[in-house]
Amino acid sequence: MEFDKSRVFINEAEVFKVLGHPVRLKIVAGLCARECNVKYIWECLGLPQATVSQHLALLKNKGIIMGTRDGVEVHYSVIHPLAKRIIALLME
């Protein structure tokens, strides 16, 4: 194997860094299975809404998830292809 000097892996490293937290990893894994709102996520995880909202905000800011407004609710889904592949590998 040779090292590719031109590839710096900055974007990939950022995805790994964000997914490196167990709560965010659980959130992304759950959202890969189904799109859902913040209330459903915090109820499933048994965490305070504020904690889940902070993790969702970080995931959204890093482009891993996106929120779609449906009336007063926001439904989240995973949009980053690398994050989807990482979760798929973990679930094998």
BAZARO-741694 format. One record per residue: x, y, z of N, C-alpha, C in turn. Coordinates in steps of 0.1 Angstrom, whole numbers, padded with zeros to 4 digits, always signed. Layout:
N
XYZXYZXYZ
...
END
This chain:
92
+0008-0012+0000+0000+0000+0000+0009+0012+0000
+0005+0022-0008+0012+0035-0008+0003+0046-0002
+0009+0056+0003+0002+0067+0009-0001+0077-0002
-0013+0082-0002-0017+0092-0012-0014+0106-0005
-0004+0112-0010+0000+0125-0004-0010+0136-0007
-0017+0135-0017-0026+0146-0021-0039+0145-0013
-0043+0134-0007-0055+0133+0000-0053+0136+0014
-0061+0146+0020-0059+0150+0033-0069+0145+0043
-0080+0140+0039-0090+0134+0047-0097+0143+0058
-0097+0156+0055-0102+0166+0064-0117+0163+0067
-0125+0162+0056-0139+0160+0058-0143+0147+0065
-0135+0136+0061-0138+0123+0067-0134+0123+0082
-0123+0130+0085-0119+0131+0099-0130+0138+0108
-0136+0149+0102-0146+0156+0109-0158+0148+0111
-0162+0139+0102-0174+0130+0104-0170+0120+0115
-0159+0115+0115-0155+0105+0125-0155+0112+0139
-0150+0125+0139-0149+0132+0152-0163+0134+0158
-0173+0138+0149-0186+0141+0154-0193+0128+0158
-0191+0117+0151-0197+0104+0154-0190+0097+0165
-0179+0103+0170-0171+0097+0181-0178+0097+0195
-0189+0104+0196-0196+0105+0208-0207+0095+0208
-0208+0086+0219-0218+0076+0219-0233+0080+0217
-0236+0092+0222-0250+0096+0220-0253+0100+0206
-0243+0107+0200-0245+0111+0186-0245+0099+0177
-0237+0089+0180-0237+0077+0172-0250+0070+0173
-0256+0069+0185-0269+0063+0187-0280+0071+0179
-0279+0084+0179-0289+0092+0172-0288+0090+0157
-0276+0090+0152-0274+0088+0137-0279+0074+0134
-0275+0064+0142-0280+0050+0139-0295+0049+0139
-0301+0055+0148-0316+0055+0149-0322+0062+0137
-0316+0074+0133-0321+0081+0121-0318+0074+0108
-0309+0065+0108-0306+0058+0096-0318+0047+0094
-0323+0043+0105-0334+0033+0105-0347+0040+0101
-0350+0052+0107-0362+0059+0104-0361+0074+0107
-0367+0082+0100-0368+0096+0102-0377+0099+0114
-0373+0108+0123-0382+0110+0135-0379+0124+0140
-0388+0128+0150-0387+0141+0156-0379+0141+0169
-0376+0152+0174-0367+0153+0186-0374+0146+0198
-0387+0147+0200-0394+0141+0211-0392+0126+0211
-0394+0120+0199-0393+0106+0198-0378+0102+0201
-0368+0109+0197-0354+0106+0199-0351+0107+0214
-0355+0117+0221-0352+0118+0235-0360+0108+0244
-0372+0105+0239-0379+0094+0247-0372+0081+0245
-0368+0078+0233-0361+0065+0230-0348+0064+0238
-0340+0075+0239-0327+0075+0245-0328+0077+0260
-0339+0082+0265-0341+0084+0279-0332+0096+0284
-0330+0106+0275-0322+0117+0278-0330+0130+0278
-0326+0140+0285-0333+0153+0285-0334+0159+0271
-0345+0166+0268-0346+0172+0255-0335+0181+0252
-0330+0189+0262-0320+0199+0259-0307+0192+0255
-0304+0180+0261-0292+0173+0257-0293+0168+0242
-0304+0162+0239-0306+0157+0226-0306+0168+0216
-0312+0179+0219-0312+0191+0210-0298+0196+0207
-0290+0196+0217-0276+0200+0215-0268+0191+0205
-0270+0178+0207-0264+0168+0198-0269+0170+0184
-0283+0172+0183-0289+0173+0170-0283+0186+0163
-0282+0196+0170-0277+0209+0165-0263+0207+0159
-0254+0200+0166-0241+0197+0162-0241+0189+0149
-0249+0178+0149-0250+0169+0137-0255+0177+0125
-0264+0186+0128-0270+0194+0117-0260+0204+0111
-0253+0211+0121-0242+0220+0116-0231+0214+0109
-0228+0201+0111-0217+0194+0104-0222+0188+0091
-0235+0189+0088-0240+0184+0076-0243+0169+0076
-0244+0163+0088-0247+0149+0088-0262+0146+0088
-0270+0154+0094-0284+0153+0094-0290+0166+0089
-0303+0165+0085-0311+0177+0082-0325+0175+0088
-0331+0187+0091-0344+0187+0096-0354+0192+0086
-0365+0186+0085-0376+0190+0076-0388+0193+0085
-0393+0205+0083-0404+0210+0091-0417+0204+0086
-0425+0199+0095-0438+0194+0092-0448+0200+0103
-0454+0211+0099-0462+0218+0109-0453+0224+0120
-0456+0220+0132-0448+0225+0144-0436+0215+0147
-0436+0204+0141-0425+0194+0143-0414+0195+0133
-0402+0191+0137-0391+0190+0127-0387+0175+0127
-0387+0169+0116-0383+0155+0114-0369+0155+0109
-0361+0147+0116-0346+0146+0112-0343+0133+0104
-0334+0135+0095-0329+0123+0087-0314+0125+0084
-0308+0114+0082-0293+0114+0079-0291+0117+0064
-0283+0126+0061-0280+0130+0047-0266+0128+0043
-0257+0126+0052-0243+0125+0048-0240+0110+0044
-0235+0108+0032-0233+0094+0027-0222+0086+0035
-0212+0093+0040-0202+0086+0048-0208+0081+0061
-0216+0090+0068-0222+0086+0080-0231+0074+0078
-0238+0074+0067-0247+0063+0064-0239+0050+0063
-0228+0051+0056-0219+0039+0054-0213+0034+0067
-0209+0043+0075-0203+0040+0088-0214+0032+0096
-0226+0037+0097-0236+0031+0105-0239+0017+0099
-0240+0016+0086-0243+0003+0079-0232-0007+0083
-0220-0003+0083-0209-0012+0087-0210-0016+0102
-0214-0007+0110-0215-0010+0125-0227-0020+0127
-0237-0019+0119-0249-0027+0121-0248-0041+0115
-0237-0044+0108-0235-0057+0102-0233-0068+0112
END
